[in-house]
Amino acid sequence: MPALKPMQVDQFVLEYATPRADDIEVVGRELSDRELSLGVVNPRTDEVEPVELIVARAEKALEYYRPDQLFLNTDCGFGCFASRSVNGEEVAFRKLRAIVEAPCFSG
């Protein structure tokens, strides 16, 4: 947090789909005055995250961020290794579709 807090940026894009990300509480307590683009699916695995898991991750972030401050995305991108991408088009599409299907925002 000491490195992130003084940054003059409006939005942080952070990975939260893997256990190494730790708990959103750490970031939420310190950076809730900014927008958060929250990684909710892991592009490095073939497993498509259930919509319920994506919603749970977003709801946890909503404990610290207003809905208009929160954006859902993948951790990193699907072209991590351009010459040998981690996932094929079908898996990438299904992961992105799961994000879109997550009914996270009632407003």
C-alpha positions in Angstrom: 0.0 0.0 0.0 2.8 2.5 0.7 3.6 2.5 -3.1 0.0 2.6 -4.3 -1.6 5.1 -2.0 0.3 8.2 -3.2 -0.2 7.4 -6.9 -2.1 10.1 -8.7 -4.3 7.7 -10.7 -8.1 7.3 -10.9 -8.3 3.5 -11.3 -6.3 0.5 -10.3 -6.5 -2.7 -12.4 -5.7 -5.5 -10.1 -5.7 -9.3 -10.3 -8.0 -11.1 -7.8 -8.8 -14.4 -9.5 -5.9 -16.3 -7.9 -5.1 -17.0 -4.3 -1.8 -15.0 -4.4 -3.9 -11.8 -4.7 -4.8 -11.9 -1.0 -8.0 -10.4 0.3 -9.7 -7.4 -1.3 -10.0 -5.9 2.2 -6.3 -4.8 2.1 -6.9 -2.7 -1.0 -10.5 -1.7 -0.1 -9.5 -0.1 3.2 -6.8 2.0 1.6 -7.9 2.7 -2.0 -11.6 3.0 -1.9 -11.4 6.6 -3.0 -10.4 5.4 -6.5 -12.0 3.1 -9.1 -11.1 -0.6 -9.1 -11.0 -2.8 -12.1 -11.2 -6.2 -10.4 -9.8 -9.4 -12.0 -12.5 -12.0 -11.5 -11.4 -14.8 -13.9 -8.0 -16.5 -14.4 -7.1 -16.6 -18.1 -4.3 -19.1 -17.4 -6.6 -22.0 -16.6 -9.1 -23.9 -18.7 -11.7 -23.9 -15.9 -14.5 -21.4 -16.5 -15.3 -19.7 -13.3 -19.0 -20.1 -12.2 -21.0 -17.0 -12.4 -21.7 -17.4 -8.6 -17.9 -17.2 -7.9 -17.6 -14.0 -10.0 -20.6 -12.5 -8.2 -19.1 -13.4 -4.8 -15.8 -11.7 -5.7 -17.6 -8.6 -6.9 -19.9 -8.5 -3.8 -16.8 -8.7 -1.5 -15.3 -5.7 -3.4 -18.7 -3.8 -3.1 -18.1 -3.8 0.7 -15.5 -1.1 0.0 -16.4 0.3 -3.4 -19.6 1.9 -4.8 -21.0 0.1 -7.9 -19.9 3.0 -10.1 -16.3 2.6 -8.9 -16.1 -1.1 -9.7 -15.3 -2.8 -13.1 -15.0 -6.5 -13.7 -12.3 -8.0 -15.9 -9.9 -10.9 -16.3 -6.6 -11.2 -14.5 -4.0 -10.1 -17.1 -5.2 -11.0 -20.6 -5.8 -14.0 -22.8 -2.9 -13.2 -25.0 -0.3 -13.6 -22.2 2.0 -15.4 -24.6 1.0 -14.1 -28.0 2.8 -16.8 -30.0 1.4 -19.6 -27.8 -1.7 -18.2 -26.1 -2.7 -19.8 -22.8 -6.3 -20.4 -23.8 -8.1 -21.0 -27.1 -11.0 -18.8 -28.3 -13.7 -21.0 -26.9 -12.4 -21.0 -23.3 -11.7 -17.2 -23.5 -15.2 -16.6 -24.8 -16.8 -18.7 -22.1 -14.8 -16.9 -19.4 -15.8 -13.5 -20.7 -19.4 -14.6 -21.1 -19.4 -15.6 -17.4 -18.3 -12.1 -16.4 -21.1 -10.5 -18.5 -23.7 -12.9 -17.0 -22.7 -12.0 -13.4 -25.6 -9.9 -12.1 -23.4 -7.7 -9.9 -24.9 -4.3 -10.1 -28.6 -3.6 -9.3 -28.3 0.1 -10.2 
